[in-house]
Amino acid sequence: MTLANFRNLGKKIVCVGRNYKDHALELGNPIPTKPMLFLKSANAFVQEGHPIITPVGCENLHQEVELGVIIGKTAK
């Protein structure tokens, strides 16, 4: 399986923020004592080889590399 069809399979993207000390400091953010979880829409996913379209008016685009995992079984 590839991630090429993630938009069709994925229902949500669960993210952990500021989990890398140096990155949090680079952004001028405090280092959290607990994991910082947040969600992104599956529409936020950009397939490999496709351009990242910068929104109109965006002056500070911050890029990251993410690890994607598709869990293919229903939890019991």
C-alpha positions, 0 to 999 in steps of 0.5 A: 500500500502506498500513501497515494490514495490517503485522501480516499482512505484517511479520515483524520490526521492526528498530530503531536506538536512540539515533541522535539525540544530544539524545534520548540525552542527554534519557534520561540515556544515553551517546551510542553510537559505533556504531549500537545495533540491536534487534528488536521483535515485529510485535505491537508495531505499533499501527495508526493510530487505534488506542489504545496500551494501557498494560500493568498496572503501567506507571508510565513510558510512553515514546512515540516516532514511528517510520518504517516501511518494508516491503521487498516483494522477496526479497533475492538 
